[in-house]
Amino acid sequence: MQSSARILFIIGLLALSADLKAQDDLPWWKKMFRKETVDEMAEPDKTSPPVVTPVEDKATEDKVMEERPDTKVNLANTGETGYVTIALPPGLDRLDSLYMKEPPMVQGYRVQIYFGSLSQARELRGNVISENKDLPCYLVQNPPNFAVQIGDFRSELDAYRVQEELKARFPNSIIVKTAIENP
């Protein structure tokens, strides 16, 4: 009985595989590896960049240069001078000016010299500002305490150098990774 079940099972599998081979409709992942698909992917892109025609009218050329003086380009290989017209969407200039007005914070390091009450943090910050005019000093709130942090350093090594200078006065100072002002 078991052998006849096995034979029927094998016959069923053979019929199923023959039916699958007869199907012309392959799944998407099998189509990816067909020779025709691979050849299509290997063909180079036949689209060409748009052709820029030179400005023939001197008045138009001067107008473009007045609007955007940075568009004059010196072609290195030929020694000729050409012009590039930059077309920006209307709101892009406004976004750029907002970015310049309020640059984003970047990740960096500061030397934390104090962590405790607000009154002592304010007093210490005032003393540090009067002594060190070249390093910025920040009062950072970390409820219910406050921290006094010095500097805006891009690398941990720069923060370490300043920490070593301050080690005599602030032996418990530490380096903290935080958002810093954009240099």
Buried (B, 14 or more C-beta within 10 A) or exposed (E): EEEEEEEEEEEEEEEEEEEEEEEEEEEEEEEEEEEEEEEEEEEEEEEEEEEEEEBEEEEEBEEBBEEEEEEEEEEEEEEEEEBEEEEEEEEEEEEEEEEEEEEEEEEBBBBBBBBEEEEEBEEBBEEBEEEBEEBBBBBBEEEEEBBBBBBBBEEEEBBEEBBEEBEEEBEEBBBBEBEBEEE
